Amino acid sequence: METNLIVEGFKFMALGMGTVFLFLITLIVLMNIMSKVLHKFFPEPSAASLEPQTPNQKDNKKIIAAISAAISHHRQG
């Protein structure tokens, strides 16, 4: 029974590397399919709806007054 261990080693290496390669290719294909399905059912919001809404000037005065009062209260004790 004469077997060449180097040839057997290369066979196992090719089998293992081939298995990993096929798994990674399958993973990439499935992730691309999942991405397309998600983008179909959950599209990205448009840029117009992402614009921040500016608060009124009256609201800014209330916020400034509240911050000033909090700082004053903190400094007093």
N, C-alpha and C positions, 0 to 999 in steps of 0.2 A: 504494500500500500504506500505508494509514493505520491505525496501531494506537495505542491509548491506553495509554501506558506506566503510568499510575497504576492503571488497571483491571488490567493484567497483573501489576503488583506486588502488588495485593490478592489476586489469584488465587493467586499463588505463596505469599504469606503465609498464606492460609487453608489451602492444601494442606500446607505445612510444619507449621503449628500443629495441624492436624487429625491429621497423622501422629504427632506427638509425643503428643498427647492420647490417641489410640487405643493407642499403645504403653504409656503410663503406666497406663491403665485395665486393659489386658491384664496388665501386671506386677502390679498390685494384686490382681486376681482370682486369678492363679496363686499369688501368695504366700499368700493366704487359703486356697486349696485345699491348698497344701503344709503350712500350719500345722495344718489339720484332720487331714490324714493323719498327721503326726508325733505329734499329741496322741492319735490313736487307737492307734498302735502303741507309743508311748513316753510313757505317762501320767506326770504329775508325781507324785513321791512324796508320801505323806500326811504331815500335820504330826506325827503320832505317831512316825513313823520318823525324823524330823529332830531329835528331842530329844537333847541331849547327854547322854551317860552319865557319871555322876559316878564318879570313881575312888575306891577304898577309902581309908580313913584310913591304913592301913599303907603304901600306895603313896605317899601324900603325905609321910610321914616319910622314906621312902627318897629321894624327890626333894629334899626340904629338906636332907637330909644331904649329898647329892651336890653341890648348889649351894653349900652352906656350905664344903665341902672345896675346891671349885674356886676360890671367892673367896679362901679362906685361902692356897691354893697360889699364886694370882696375886699376892697382896700380898707374899708372901715373896720372890718373885724371878722 
